[in-house]
Amino acid sequence: MLYWALVFLIIAIIAAVFGFAGVATAAVGIAKLLFYIFLVIFVITLIMGLMRRGGAPPV
């Protein structure tokens, strides 16, 4: 998912350079949305991984 966010960001940059403001705006919006979704999934996975670990092993 992070890959697609970067792809849309690159499309937005290229479109902005060539002056396609509508395409650039849409691509930036999609890239931001995908990045935020990726970030939420990452945080949820991180929290679940820490909870699953169950603490330090006994010495």
C-alpha distance matrix in Angstrom:
0.0 3.8 5.2 5.2 6.4 8.8 9.9 10.9 12.5 14.5 15.5 16.7 18.7 20.2 21.1 22.7 24.7 26.1 26.9 24.7 24.3 23.1 20.3 19.3 19.4 17.2 14.5 14.7 14.5 11.4 9.8 11.4 10.4 6.6 7.6 10.1 8.3 6.2 9.8 11.6 10.1 10.8 14.2 15.0 14.3 16.4 19.2 19.4 19.7 22.4 24.2 24.2 25.8 29.0 30.4 32.4 34.5 38.3 40.4
3.8 0.0 3.8 5.4 5.0 6.3 8.6 10.0 10.5 12.4 14.3 15.3 16.6 18.5 19.9 21.0 22.8 24.7 25.5 23.8 23.3 22.7 19.9 18.3 18.6 17.1 14.1 13.5 14.1 11.5 8.8 10.2 10.5 7.0 6.2 9.4 9.1 6.3 8.9 11.7 10.9 10.5 13.8 15.5 14.9 16.1 19.1 20.0 19.9 22.2 24.5 24.8 26.0 29.1 30.2 31.9 34.2 37.9 39.8
5.2 3.8 0.0 3.8 5.5 5.2 6.2 8.8 9.9 10.7 12.4 14.3 15.4 16.7 18.4 20.0 21.4 22.9 24.3 22.6 22.7 22.2 19.0 17.7 18.7 17.1 13.7 13.9 15.1 12.3 9.7 12.2 12.7 9.3 9.3 12.8 12.4 9.9 12.7 15.4 14.4 14.0 17.5 19.0 18.0 19.3 22.5 23.1 22.8 25.3 27.6 27.6 28.6 32.0 33.0 34.5 36.6 40.4 42.2
5.2 5.4 3.8 0.0 3.8 5.3 4.9 6.2 8.4 9.8 10.4 12.2 14.2 15.3 16.2 18.1 20.0 21.2 22.2 20.0 20.1 19.1 15.9 15.0 15.9 13.9 10.6 11.5 12.3 9.1 7.3 10.4 10.5 7.3 8.7 12.0 11.4 10.2 13.2 15.6 14.8 15.4 18.6 19.8 19.4 21.1 24.0 24.5 24.7 27.2 29.2 29.4 30.8 33.9 35.2 37.0 39.2 43.0 44.9
6.4 5.0 5.5 3.8 0.0 3.8 5.5 5.3 6.2 8.7 9.9 10.5 12.4 14.4 15.2 16.4 18.5 20.2 20.8 18.9 18.4 17.7 14.9 13.3 13.7 12.3 9.1 8.8 9.7 7.2 4.3 7.0 8.0 5.4 5.7 9.3 9.8 8.8 11.2 13.8 14.0 14.3 17.1 18.8 18.9 20.2 22.9 24.0 24.4 26.5 28.6 29.2 30.5 33.5 34.5 36.4 38.8 42.5 44.5
8.8 6.3 5.2 5.3 3.8 0.0 3.8 5.5 4.9 6.2 8.6 9.7 10.5 12.3 14.1 15.2 16.6 18.6 19.7 18.4 18.3 18.3 15.4 13.3 14.5 13.8 10.1 9.8 11.9 10.1 6.7 9.4 11.3 9.1 8.4 12.2 13.2 11.5 13.4 16.6 16.6 16.2 19.1 21.2 21.0 21.8 24.8 26.0 25.9 27.9 30.4 30.9 31.8 35.0 35.7 37.2 39.7 43.4 45.0
9.9 8.6 6.2 4.9 5.5 3.8 0.0 3.8 5.4 5.2 6.2 8.6 10.0 10.7 12.2 14.2 15.5 16.8 18.2 16.6 17.1 16.8 13.5 12.2 14.0 12.8 9.0 10.1 12.3 10.0 7.7 11.3 12.7 10.5 11.1 14.7 15.1 14.0 16.4 19.2 19.0 19.0 22.1 23.8 23.5 24.7 27.7 28.6 28.6 30.9 33.1 33.4 34.5 37.8 38.7 40.3 42.5 46.3 48.0
10.9 10.0 8.8 6.2 5.3 5.5 3.8 0.0 3.8 5.4 4.9 6.1 8.6 9.8 10.3 12.0 14.2 15.3 16.0 14.0 14.0 13.4 10.2 9.0 10.4 9.0 5.2 6.6 8.7 6.7 5.2 8.9 10.4 9.2 10.3 13.5 14.2 14.0 16.2 18.7 19.0 19.6 22.3 23.9 24.2 25.5 28.1 29.2 29.6 31.8 33.8 34.4 35.8 38.8 39.8 41.6 44.1 47.8 49.7
12.5 10.5 9.9 8.4 6.2 4.9 5.4 3.8 0.0 3.8 5.4 5.0 6.3 8.7 9.8 10.5 12.4 14.4 15.1 13.9 13.5 13.8 11.1 8.6 10.0 10.0 6.4 5.8 8.9 8.3 5.6 8.3 11.0 10.3 10.0 13.2 14.9 14.4 15.8 18.7 19.6 19.6 22.0 24.2 24.5 25.3 28.0 29.5 29.8 31.6 33.8 34.7 35.8 38.7 39.4 41.1 43.7 47.4 49.0
14.5 12.4 10.7 9.8 8.7 6.2 5.2 5.4 3.8 0.0 3.8 5.3 5.1 6.2 8.5 9.8 10.7 12.6 14.1 13.3 13.9 14.7 11.7 9.4 12.0 12.2 8.6 8.9 12.3 11.5 9.1 12.1 14.6 13.5 13.4 16.8 18.2 17.3 18.9 22.0 22.5 22.3 24.9 27.1 27.1 27.8 30.7 32.1 32.1 34.0 36.4 37.1 38.0 41.1 41.7 43.1 45.6 49.3 50.8
15.5 14.3 12.4 10.4 9.9 8.6 6.2 4.9 5.4 3.8 0.0 3.8 5.5 5.2 6.0 8.5 9.9 10.7 12.1 10.5 11.6 11.9 8.5 7.1 10.1 9.8 6.5 8.3 11.4 10.5 9.4 12.7 14.7 14.0 14.8 17.9 19.0 18.7 20.7 23.4 23.8 24.2 26.8 28.7 28.8 30.0 32.7 33.9 34.1 36.2 38.4 39.0 40.2 43.3 44.1 45.7 48.2 51.9 53.6
16.7 15.3 14.3 12.2 10.5 9.7 8.6 6.1 5.0 5.3 3.8 0.0 3.8 5.5 5.1 6.0 8.6 10.0 10.3 8.9 8.8 9.5 6.9 4.1 6.9 7.8 5.1 5.6 9.1 9.6 8.6 11.0 13.5 13.8 14.2 16.9 18.6 18.8 20.2 22.8 23.9 24.3 26.4 28.5 29.1 30.1 32.5 34.0 34.5 36.3 38.5 39.4 40.6 43.5 44.2 46.0 48.7 52.3 54.0
18.7 16.6 15.4 14.2 12.4 10.5 10.0 8.6 6.3 5.1 5.5 3.8 0.0 3.8 5.5 5.1 6.2 8.8 9.8 9.8 10.1 12.0 9.9 6.8 9.7 11.3 8.8 8.4 12.2 12.9 11.2 13.2 16.2 16.3 16.0 18.8 20.9 20.6 21.6 24.6 25.7 25.6 27.7 30.2 30.6 31.2 33.8 35.5 35.7 37.3 39.7 40.7 41.6 44.5 45.0 46.5 49.2 52.8 54.2
20.2 18.5 16.7 15.3 14.4 12.3 10.7 9.8 8.7 6.2 5.2 5.5 3.8 0.0 3.8 5.4 5.2 6.5 8.7 8.7 10.4 12.2 9.7 7.8 11.4 12.6 10.2 11.1 14.6 14.8 13.6 16.2 18.8 18.5 18.7 21.8 23.4 23.0 24.5 27.4 28.2 28.2 30.6 32.8 33.0 33.8 36.6 38.1 38.2 40.0 42.4 43.1 44.1 47.1 47.7 49.1 51.7 55.3 56.8
21.1 19.9 18.4 16.2 15.2 14.1 12.2 10.3 9.8 8.5 6.0 5.1 5.5 3.8 0.0 3.8 5.5 5.2 6.1 5.1 7.0 8.6 6.3 5.1 8.9 10.1 8.7 10.1 13.2 13.8 13.5 15.9 18.2 18.6 19.3 21.9 23.5 23.7 25.3 27.8 28.8 29.2 31.5 33.5 34.0 35.1 37.5 39.0 39.4 41.3 43.5 44.3 45.5 48.5 49.2 50.9 53.5 57.1 58.8
22.7 21.0 20.0 18.1 16.4 15.2 14.2 12.0 10.5 9.8 8.5 6.0 5.1 5.4 3.8 0.0 3.8 5.4 5.0 5.7 5.9 8.9 8.0 5.4 8.4 10.9 10.0 10.1 13.3 14.8 14.2 15.8 18.6 19.4 19.6 21.9 24.0 24.3 25.4 28.0 29.4 29.7 31.5 33.8 34.6 35.3 37.7 39.5 39.9 41.5 43.7 44.9 45.9 48.7 49.2 50.9 53.7 57.3 58.8
24.7 22.8 21.4 20.0 18.5 16.6 15.5 14.2 12.4 10.7 9.9 8.6 6.2 5.2 5.5 3.8 0.0 3.8 5.5 7.7 9.1 12.2 11.2 9.0 12.2 14.5 13.2 13.3 16.8 18.0 17.0 18.8 21.7 22.2 22.1 24.7 26.8 26.8 27.8 30.6 31.9 31.8 33.9 36.3 36.8 37.4 39.9 41.7 41.9 43.5 45.9 46.9 47.8 50.7 51.1 52.5 55.2 58.8 60.1
26.1 24.7 22.9 21.2 20.2 18.6 16.8 15.3 14.4 12.6 10.7 10.0 8.8 6.5 5.2 5.4 3.8 0.0 3.8 5.9 8.6 11.4 10.3 9.5 12.9 14.7 13.8 14.9 18.0 18.9 18.6 20.7 23.2 23.7 24.1 26.8 28.5 28.7 30.0 32.7 33.8 34.0 36.2 38.4 38.9 39.8 42.3 43.9 44.2 45.9 48.2 49.1 50.2 53.1 53.7 55.2 57.9 61.5 62.9
26.9 25.5 24.3 22.2 20.8 19.7 18.2 16.0 15.1 14.1 12.1 10.3 9.8 8.7 6.1 5.0 5.5 3.8 0.0 3.8 5.6 8.8 9.0 8.4 10.9 13.3 13.3 14.1 16.7 18.3 18.4 20.1 22.5 23.6 24.1 26.3 28.2 28.8 30.0 32.4 33.8 34.3 36.2 38.3 39.2 40.1 42.3 44.0 44.7 46.3 48.4 49.5 50.7 53.5 54.1 55.8 58.6 62.2 63.7
24.7 23.8 22.6 20.0 18.9 18.4 16.6 14.0 13.9 13.3 10.5 8.9 9.8 8.7 5.1 5.7 7.7 5.9 3.8 0.0 3.8 5.7 5.5 6.1 8.7 10.2 10.7 12.2 14.4 15.6 16.4 18.3 20.2 21.2 22.3 24.4 26.0 26.8 28.3 30.5 31.8 32.6 34.6 36.4 37.3 38.5 40.7 42.1 42.9 44.7 46.7 47.7 49.1 51.9 52.7 54.6 57.3 61.0 62.7
24.3 23.3 22.7 20.1 18.4 18.3 17.1 14.0 13.5 13.9 11.6 8.8 10.1 10.4 7.0 5.9 9.1 8.6 5.6 3.8 0.0 3.8 5.6 5.1 6.0 8.6 9.9 10.5 12.2 14.3 15.2 16.3 18.3 20.0 20.9 22.5 24.4 25.6 26.7 28.7 30.3 31.2 32.8 34.7 36.0 37.0 39.0 40.6 41.7 43.2 45.1 46.3 47.8 50.4 51.2 53.2 56.1 59.6 61.4
23.1 22.7 22.2 19.1 17.7 18.3 16.8 13.4 13.8 14.7 11.9 9.5 12.0 12.2 8.6 8.9 12.2 11.4 8.8 5.7 3.8 0.0 3.8 5.4 5.2 6.2 8.6 10.0 10.7 12.5 14.3 15.5 16.7 18.5 20.0 21.4 22.9 24.4 25.9 27.4 29.0 30.3 32.0 33.5 34.8 36.2 38.0 39.4 40.7 42.4 44.0 45.2 46.9 49.4 50.5 52.7 55.5 59.1 61.1
20.3 19.9 19.0 15.9 14.9 15.4 13.5 10.2 11.1 11.7 8.5 6.9 9.9 9.7 6.3 8.0 11.2 10.3 9.0 5.5 5.6 3.8 0.0 3.8 5.5 5.2 6.1 8.5 9.9 10.6 12.1 14.2 15.4 16.5 18.2 20.1 21.2 22.4 24.2 26.0 27.1 28.3 30.4 31.8 32.8 34.3 36.4 37.6 38.6 40.6 42.3 43.2 44.9 47.6 48.7 50.8 53.5 57.1 59.1
19.3 18.3 17.7 15.0 13.3 13.3 12.2 9.0 8.6 9.4 7.1 4.1 6.8 7.8 5.1 5.4 9.0 9.5 8.4 6.1 5.1 5.4 3.8 0.0 3.8 5.5 5.1 6.1 8.6 9.9 10.4 12.1 14.2 15.4 16.3 18.3 20.0 20.9 22.2 24.4 25.8 26.6 28.5 30.3 31.3 32.5 34.6 36.1 37.0 38.7 40.6 41.7 43.2 45.9 46.7 48.7 51.4 55.0 56.9
19.4 18.6 18.7 15.9 13.7 14.5 14.0 10.4 10.0 12.0 10.1 6.9 9.7 11.4 8.9 8.4 12.2 12.9 10.9 8.7 6.0 5.2 5.5 3.8 0.0 3.8 5.5 5.2 6.2 8.7 9.9 10.6 12.4 14.4 15.3 16.6 18.5 20.0 21.0 22.8 24.5 25.7 27.1 28.9 30.3 31.5 33.2 34.9 36.1 37.6 39.3 40.6 42.3 44.7 45.6 47.8 50.7 54.2 56.2
17.2 17.1 17.1 13.9 12.3 13.8 12.8 9.0 10.0 12.2 9.8 7.8 11.3 12.6 10.1 10.9 14.5 14.7 13.3 10.2 8.6 6.2 5.2 5.5 3.8 0.0 3.8 5.5 5.1 6.3 8.6 10.0 10.7 12.4 14.3 15.6 16.7 18.4 20.0 21.4 22.8 24.3 26.0 27.4 28.7 30.3 32.0 33.3 34.6 36.5 37.9 39.0 40.9 43.4 44.6 46.9 49.6 53.2 55.3
14.5 14.1 13.7 10.6 9.1 10.1 9.0 5.2 6.4 8.6 6.5 5.1 8.8 10.2 8.7 10.0 13.2 13.8 13.3 10.7 9.9 8.6 6.1 5.1 5.5 3.8 0.0 3.8 5.4 5.1 6.1 8.6 9.9 10.6 12.1 14.3 15.4 16.4 18.2 20.1 21.2 22.3 24.4 25.9 26.8 28.3 30.4 31.6 32.6 34.5 36.3 37.2 38.8 41.6 42.6 44.7 47.4 51.0 53.0
14.7 13.5 13.9 11.5 8.8 9.8 10.1 6.6 5.8 8.9 8.3 5.6 8.4 11.1 10.1 10.1 13.3 14.9 14.1 12.2 10.5 10.0 8.5 6.1 5.2 5.5 3.8 0.0 3.8 5.5 5.0 6.1 8.5 9.9 10.4 12.3 14.2 15.2 16.3 18.4 20.0 20.8 22.5 24.4 25.6 26.6 28.6 30.2 31.2 32.8 34.6 35.9 37.4 40.0 40.8 42.9 45.7 49.3 51.2
14.5 14.1 15.1 12.3 9.7 11.9 12.3 8.7 8.9 12.3 11.4 9.1 12.2 14.6 13.2 13.3 16.8 18.0 16.7 14.4 12.2 10.7 9.9 8.6 6.2 5.1 5.4 3.8 0.0 3.8 5.5 5.2 6.2 8.7 9.9 10.7 12.4 14.3 15.4 16.7 18.5 19.9 21.3 22.8 24.4 25.7 27.3 28.8 30.2 31.9 33.3 34.7 36.5 38.9 39.9 42.2 45.1 48.6 50.8
11.4 11.5 12.3 9.1 7.2 10.1 10.0 6.7 8.3 11.5 10.5 9.6 12.9 14.8 13.8 14.8 18.0 18.9 18.3 15.6 14.3 12.5 10.6 9.9 8.7 6.3 5.1 5.5 3.8 0.0 3.8 5.5 5.1 6.2 8.5 10.0 10.6 12.2 14.2 15.5 16.6 18.2 20.1 21.3 22.5 24.2 26.0 27.1 28.4 30.4 31.8 32.8 34.7 37.3 38.5 40.9 43.5 47.1 49.4
9.8 8.8 9.7 7.3 4.3 6.7 7.7 5.2 5.6 9.1 9.4 8.6 11.2 13.6 13.5 14.2 17.0 18.6 18.4 16.4 15.2 14.3 12.1 10.4 9.9 8.6 6.1 5.0 5.5 3.8 0.0 3.8 5.5 5.2 6.1 8.7 10.0 10.5 12.2 14.4 15.4 16.3 18.4 20.1 21.0 22.2 24.4 25.8 26.6 28.5 30.3 31.3 32.9 35.6 36.6 38.7 41.4 45.0 47.0
11.4 10.2 12.2 10.4 7.0 9.4 11.3 8.9 8.3 12.1 12.7 11.0 13.2 16.2 15.9 15.8 18.8 20.7 20.1 18.3 16.3 15.5 14.2 12.1 10.6 10.0 8.6 6.1 5.2 5.5 3.8 0.0 3.8 5.5 5.1 6.2 8.6 9.8 10.4 12.4 14.3 15.2 16.5 18.5 19.9 20.9 22.6 24.4 25.5 27.0 28.7 30.1 31.7 34.1 35.0 37.2 40.1 43.6 45.7
10.4 10.5 12.7 10.5 8.0 11.3 12.7 10.4 11.0 14.6 14.7 13.5 16.2 18.8 18.2 18.6 21.7 23.2 22.5 20.2 18.3 16.7 15.4 14.2 12.4 10.7 9.9 8.5 6.2 5.1 5.5 3.8 0.0 3.8 5.4 5.3 6.2 8.6 9.9 10.8 12.4 14.2 15.6 16.8 18.4 20.0 21.4 22.8 24.3 26.0 27.3 28.6 30.6 32.9 34.1 36.6 39.4 42.9 45.3
6.6 7.0 9.3 7.3 5.4 9.1 10.5 9.2 10.3 13.5 14.0 13.8 16.3 18.5 18.6 19.4 22.2 23.7 23.6 21.2 20.0 18.5 16.5 15.4 14.4 12.4 10.6 9.9 8.7 6.2 5.2 5.5 3.8 0.0 3.8 5.5 5.1 6.1 8.6 10.0 10.6 12.1 14.3 15.5 16.4 18.2 20.1 21.1 22.3 24.3 25.8 26.7 28.6 31.2 32.5 34.8 37.4 41.1 43.3
7.6 6.2 9.3 8.7 5.7 8.4 11.1 10.3 10.0 13.4 14.8 14.2 16.0 18.7 19.3 19.6 22.1 24.1 24.1 22.3 20.9 20.0 18.2 16.3 15.3 14.3 12.1 10.4 9.9 8.5 6.1 5.1 5.4 3.8 0.0 3.8 5.5 5.0 6.1 8.7 9.9 10.4 12.3 14.3 15.2 16.2 18.4 19.9 20.8 22.5 24.4 25.5 27.0 29.6 30.5 32.7 35.5 39.0 41.1
10.1 9.4 12.8 12.0 9.3 12.2 14.7 13.5 13.2 16.8 17.9 16.9 18.8 21.8 21.9 21.9 24.7 26.8 26.3 24.4 22.5 21.4 20.1 18.3 16.6 15.6 14.3 12.3 10.7 10.0 8.7 6.2 5.3 5.5 3.8 0.0 3.8 5.4 4.9 6.2 8.6 9.7 10.6 12.3 14.1 15.2 16.6 18.4 19.8 21.2 22.7 24.2 25.9 28.2 29.2 31.6 34.6 38.0 40.3
8.3 9.1 12.4 11.4 9.8 13.2 15.1 14.2 14.9 18.2 19.0 18.6 20.9 23.4 23.5 24.0 26.8 28.5 28.2 26.0 24.4 22.9 21.2 20.0 18.5 16.7 15.4 14.2 12.4 10.6 10.0 8.6 6.2 5.1 5.5 3.8 0.0 3.8 5.4 5.2 6.2 8.6 10.1 10.7 12.3 14.2 15.6 16.6 18.2 20.2 21.3 22.4 24.5 26.9 28.3 30.9 33.6 37.1 39.6
6.2 6.3 9.9 10.2 8.8 11.5 14.0 14.0 14.4 17.3 18.7 18.8 20.6 23.0 23.7 24.3 26.8 28.7 28.8 26.8 25.6 24.4 22.4 20.9 20.0 18.4 16.4 15.2 14.3 12.2 10.5 9.8 8.6 6.1 5.0 5.4 3.8 0.0 3.8 5.5 5.2 6.1 8.7 10.0 10.5 12.1 14.3 15.4 16.2 18.3 20.0 20.9 22.5 25.2 26.5 28.8 31.3 35.0 37.2
9.8 8.9 12.7 13.2 11.2 13.4 16.4 16.2 15.8 18.9 20.7 20.2 21.6 24.5 25.3 25.4 27.8 30.0 30.0 28.3 26.7 25.9 24.2 22.2 21.0 20.0 18.2 16.3 15.4 14.2 12.2 10.4 9.9 8.6 6.1 4.9 5.4 3.8 0.0 3.8 5.5 5.0 6.2 8.7 9.9 10.5 12.4 14.3 15.2 16.6 18.4 19.9 21.3 23.7 24.6 26.9 29.8 33.3 35.5
11.6 11.7 15.4 15.6 13.8 16.6 19.2 18.7 18.7 22.0 23.4 22.8 24.6 27.4 27.8 28.0 30.6 32.7 32.4 30.5 28.7 27.4 26.0 24.4 22.8 21.4 20.1 18.4 16.7 15.5 14.4 12.4 10.8 10.0 8.7 6.2 5.2 5.5 3.8 0.0 3.8 5.4 5.2 6.2 8.6 9.8 10.7 12.3 14.2 15.5 16.6 18.3 20.2 22.3 23.5 26.2 29.1 32.5 35.0
10.1 10.9 14.4 14.8 14.0 16.6 19.0 19.0 19.6 22.5 23.8 23.9 25.7 28.2 28.8 29.4 31.9 33.8 33.8 31.8 30.3 29.0 27.1 25.8 24.5 22.8 21.2 20.0 18.5 16.6 15.4 14.3 12.4 10.6 9.9 8.6 6.2 5.2 5.5 3.8 0.0 3.8 5.5 5.2 6.1 8.5 10.0 10.5 12.1 14.3 15.4 16.2 18.4 20.8 22.4 25.1 27.6 31.1 33.7
10.8 10.5 14.0 15.4 14.3 16.2 19.0 19.6 19.6 22.3 24.2 24.3 25.6 28.2 29.2 29.7 31.8 34.0 34.3 32.6 31.2 30.3 28.3 26.6 25.7 24.3 22.3 20.8 19.9 18.2 16.3 15.2 14.2 12.1 10.4 9.7 8.6 6.1 5.0 5.4 3.8 0.0 3.8 5.5 5.1 6.1 8.6 9.9 10.4 12.3 14.3 15.2 16.6 19.3 20.5 22.7 25.3 28.9 31.2
14.2 13.8 17.5 18.6 17.1 19.1 22.1 22.3 22.0 24.9 26.8 26.4 27.7 30.6 31.5 31.5 33.9 36.2 36.2 34.6 32.8 32.0 30.4 28.5 27.1 26.0 24.4 22.5 21.3 20.1 18.4 16.5 15.6 14.3 12.3 10.6 10.1 8.7 6.2 5.2 5.5 3.8 0.0 3.8 5.4 5.0 6.2 8.6 9.8 10.6 12.3 14.1 15.6 17.7 18.6 21.1 24.1 27.5 29.9
15.0 15.5 19.0 19.8 18.8 21.2 23.8 23.9 24.2 27.1 28.7 28.5 30.2 32.8 33.5 33.8 36.3 38.4 38.3 36.4 34.7 33.5 31.8 30.3 28.9 27.4 25.9 24.4 22.8 21.3 20.1 18.5 16.8 15.5 14.3 12.3 10.7 10.0 8.7 6.2 5.2 5.5 3.8 0.0 3.8 5.4 5.2 6.1 8.5 10.0 10.6 12.1 14.4 16.3 17.9 20.9 23.5 26.9 29.6
14.3 14.9 18.0 19.4 18.9 21.0 23.5 24.2 24.5 27.1 28.8 29.1 30.6 33.0 34.0 34.6 36.8 38.9 39.2 37.3 36.0 34.8 32.8 31.3 30.3 28.7 26.8 25.6 24.4 22.5 21.0 19.9 18.4 16.4 15.2 14.1 12.3 10.5 9.9 8.6 6.1 5.1 5.4 3.8 0.0 3.8 5.5 5.1 6.0 8.6 9.9 10.4 12.3 14.9 16.7 19.3 21.6 25.2 27.8
16.4 16.1 19.3 21.1 20.2 21.8 24.7 25.5 25.3 27.8 30.0 30.1 31.2 33.8 35.1 35.3 37.4 39.8 40.1 38.5 37.0 36.2 34.3 32.5 31.5 30.3 28.3 26.6 25.7 24.2 22.2 20.9 20.0 18.2 16.2 15.2 14.2 12.1 10.5 9.8 8.5 6.1 5.0 5.4 3.8 0.0 3.8 5.5 5.1 6.3 8.7 9.9 10.9 13.4 14.4 16.7 19.4 23.0 25.4
19.2 19.1 22.5 24.0 22.9 24.8 27.7 28.1 28.0 30.7 32.7 32.5 33.8 36.6 37.5 37.7 39.9 42.3 42.3 40.7 39.0 38.0 36.4 34.6 33.2 32.0 30.4 28.6 27.3 26.0 24.4 22.6 21.4 20.1 18.4 16.6 15.6 14.3 12.4 10.7 10.0 8.6 6.2 5.2 5.5 3.8 0.0 3.8 5.4 5.2 6.2 8.6 10.1 11.7 12.9 15.8 18.7 22.0 24.7
19.4 20.0 23.1 24.5 24.0 26.0 28.6 29.2 29.5 32.1 33.9 34.0 35.5 38.1 39.0 39.5 41.7 43.9 44.0 42.1 40.6 39.4 37.6 36.1 34.9 33.3 31.6 30.2 28.8 27.1 25.8 24.4 22.8 21.1 19.9 18.4 16.6 15.4 14.3 12.3 10.5 9.9 8.6 6.1 5.1 5.5 3.8 0.0 3.8 5.4 5.1 6.0 8.6 10.5 12.7 15.8 18.0 21.4 24.3
19.7 19.9 22.8 24.7 24.4 25.9 28.6 29.6 29.8 32.1 34.1 34.5 35.7 38.2 39.4 39.9 41.9 44.2 44.7 42.9 41.7 40.7 38.6 37.0 36.1 34.6 32.6 31.2 30.2 28.4 26.6 25.5 24.3 22.3 20.8 19.8 18.2 16.2 15.2 14.2 12.1 10.4 9.8 8.5 6.0 5.1 5.4 3.8 0.0 3.8 5.5 5.1 6.3 9.3 11.1 13.5 15.6 19.2 21.9
22.4 22.2 25.3 27.2 26.5 27.9 30.9 31.8 31.6 34.0 36.2 36.3 37.3 40.0 41.3 41.5 43.5 45.9 46.3 44.7 43.2 42.4 40.6 38.7 37.6 36.5 34.5 32.8 31.9 30.4 28.5 27.0 26.0 24.3 22.5 21.2 20.2 18.3 16.6 15.5 14.3 12.3 10.6 10.0 8.6 6.3 5.2 5.4 3.8 0.0 3.8 5.5 5.3 7.3 8.2 10.9 13.6 17.0 19.6
24.2 24.5 27.6 29.2 28.6 30.4 33.1 33.8 33.8 36.4 38.4 38.5 39.7 42.4 43.5 43.7 45.9 48.2 48.4 46.7 45.1 44.0 42.3 40.6 39.3 37.9 36.3 34.6 33.3 31.8 30.3 28.7 27.3 25.8 24.4 22.7 21.3 20.0 18.4 16.6 15.4 14.3 12.3 10.6 9.9 8.7 6.2 5.1 5.5 3.8 0.0 3.8 5.5 5.9 8.0 11.5 13.9 16.9 20.0
24.2 24.8 27.6 29.4 29.2 30.9 33.4 34.4 34.7 37.1 39.0 39.4 40.7 43.1 44.3 44.9 46.9 49.1 49.5 47.7 46.3 45.2 43.2 41.7 40.6 39.0 37.2 35.9 34.7 32.8 31.3 30.1 28.6 26.7 25.5 24.2 22.4 20.9 19.9 18.3 16.2 15.2 14.1 12.1 10.4 9.9 8.6 6.0 5.1 5.5 3.8 0.0 3.8 5.4 8.5 11.5 12.9 16.2 19.4
25.8 26.0 28.6 30.8 30.5 31.8 34.5 35.8 35.8 38.0 40.2 40.6 41.6 44.1 45.5 45.9 47.8 50.2 50.7 49.1 47.8 46.9 44.9 43.2 42.3 40.9 38.8 37.4 36.5 34.7 32.9 31.7 30.6 28.6 27.0 25.9 24.5 22.5 21.3 20.2 18.4 16.6 15.6 14.4 12.3 10.9 10.1 8.6 6.3 5.3 5.5 3.8 0.0 3.8 5.8 8.1 9.6 13.1 16.0
29.0 29.1 32.0 33.9 33.5 35.0 37.8 38.8 38.7 41.1 43.3 43.5 44.5 47.1 48.5 48.7 50.7 53.1 53.5 51.9 50.4 49.4 47.6 45.9 44.7 43.4 41.6 40.0 38.9 37.3 35.6 34.1 32.9 31.2 29.6 28.2 26.9 25.2 23.7 22.3 20.8 19.3 17.7 16.3 14.9 13.4 11.7 10.5 9.3 7.3 5.9 5.4 3.8 0.0 3.8 7.0 8.5 11.3 14.7
30.4 30.2 33.0 35.2 34.5 35.7 38.7 39.8 39.4 41.7 44.1 44.2 45.0 47.7 49.2 49.2 51.1 53.7 54.1 52.7 51.2 50.5 48.7 46.7 45.6 44.6 42.6 40.8 39.9 38.5 36.6 35.0 34.1 32.5 30.5 29.2 28.3 26.5 24.6 23.5 22.4 20.5 18.6 17.9 16.7 14.4 12.9 12.7 11.1 8.2 8.0 8.5 5.8 3.8 0.0 3.8 6.6 9.2 12.2
32.4 31.9 34.5 37.0 36.4 37.2 40.3 41.6 41.1 43.1 45.7 46.0 46.5 49.1 50.9 50.9 52.5 55.2 55.8 54.6 53.2 52.7 50.8 48.7 47.8 46.9 44.7 42.9 42.2 40.9 38.7 37.2 36.6 34.8 32.7 31.6 30.9 28.8 26.9 26.2 25.1 22.7 21.1 20.9 19.3 16.7 15.8 15.8 13.5 10.9 11.5 11.5 8.1 7.0 3.8 0.0 3.8 6.5 8.8
34.5 34.2 36.6 39.2 38.8 39.7 42.5 44.1 43.7 45.6 48.2 48.7 49.2 51.7 53.5 53.7 55.2 57.9 58.6 57.3 56.1 55.5 53.5 51.4 50.7 49.6 47.4 45.7 45.1 43.5 41.4 40.1 39.4 37.4 35.5 34.6 33.6 31.3 29.8 29.1 27.6 25.3 24.1 23.5 21.6 19.4 18.7 18.0 15.6 13.6 13.9 12.9 9.6 8.5 6.6 3.8 0.0 3.8 6.5
38.3 37.9 40.4 43.0 42.5 43.4 46.3 47.8 47.4 49.3 51.9 52.3 52.8 55.3 57.1 57.3 58.8 61.5 62.2 61.0 59.6 59.1 57.1 55.0 54.2 53.2 51.0 49.3 48.6 47.1 45.0 43.6 42.9 41.1 39.0 38.0 37.1 35.0 33.3 32.5 31.1 28.9 27.5 26.9 25.2 23.0 22.0 21.4 19.2 17.0 16.9 16.2 13.1 11.3 9.2 6.5 3.8 0.0 3.8
40.4 39.8 42.2 44.9 44.5 45.0 48.0 49.7 49.0 50.8 53.6 54.0 54.2 56.8 58.8 58.8 60.1 62.9 63.7 62.7 61.4 61.1 59.1 56.9 56.2 55.3 53.0 51.2 50.8 49.4 47.0 45.7 45.3 43.3 41.1 40.3 39.6 37.2 35.5 35.0 33.7 31.2 29.9 29.6 27.8 25.4 24.7 24.3 21.9 19.6 20.0 19.4 16.0 14.7 12.2 8.8 6.5 3.8 0.0
